[in-house]
Amino acid sequence: MDLEKISYQELLRHIDALRAQGTSDNDPDMLKAKWKLRDFLGKKKEKTTAIVPTLKSIRTVTFNQAPEEPTYNKFVILGITFALVAILYKFKD
């Protein structure tokens, strides 16, 4: 595909089609398409009302980098349990 005379929307469709075919990110066609996308996003347009973010970098987060679930301190749980038992004992009488 000729990437020199392609519109922004057609380029996005081309990248989606490459991904649907299972093309890797290091494939030459994918690299050319990504560089063309970077050129599109990096160009300064004179007077436009469209909001297009400038592409600085892309970061991928995997599941093993996700924040872990919080763990509770056993002394905090013991203290809360003790307080509940004390309250129940006080209101029992």
N, C-alpha and C positions, 0 to 999 in steps of 0.2 A: 504494500500500500504506500502511496506517495504521501509522506508526512509533511511535505513542504506546502502543499495547497490543501490543507485540511482545516476544518473549523474546530472550535473547542468541543462542541457537542459530539461531532464525529470522532474526535480523538478519544473522548471518554468512552464512546461505544466500542471503538477499536480496542482499547485497553480491556474493557469488560469481555469482549469476545476472546481476546488472548487468554485471559484468566479462565474463561469457561472451557477453553481447549486444554487447560492444564499446563500452559506455558510457564516455565519457571521465571523468577525475577532476573536471573542472570542470562537469559536468552538474548541474543542480539536484537531481535525484533522488539522485545519488551523494553530493553534498555533504550532503544531509539525512541519508542513511544513515551517513556518516562522523561527523557531529556526534552522532548518536544512539549510535554505537559509542563515541565519546569520553566521552559521558555515562555509559554502562554501565561503562567501565573506570575512570572517575574517581570513581564513587560509593564511599563507605565503607560496607561491610556490617558489621553488628554482630558476629556470631559465625559465621564461615564457615570451612570447611576447604579450600575451593577456592583454588588459587593462580592469581591473575589479575594479570599485571603492570600497573602503572600506565602509561598512555600519556603520555609527555612530548613526544616529537616523533618524526617519521619522516624518515629520511634514505635517499635512494636513491643507490647508487653505480653509475656507468656503467663500461663497459669502459675508456674512456680515462682514468679516474681510478684504475684498478688499479695496484698497484706494478709497476714494470718489472722485467724479469729482470736479475739482477746481471751486470755486465760485469767481466771480469778485466783487471787491469793487464798490459800487455805485458812489463813488466820482471819481474813475478812469474813469468810463464810462461817467460821466458828464463832466469831463475835456476833454476827447477825443472828445465828441460831441461839446463842446464849441470851441475847436481848429479847428474842421472841419468847423463849421459855420463861424468862423473868417476868415479862408482861403478862403472860398467861397465868403464872403462879400468883401474881399480885391480884388479878381480877377474879381468880378462882375463889378467894376468901371473901 
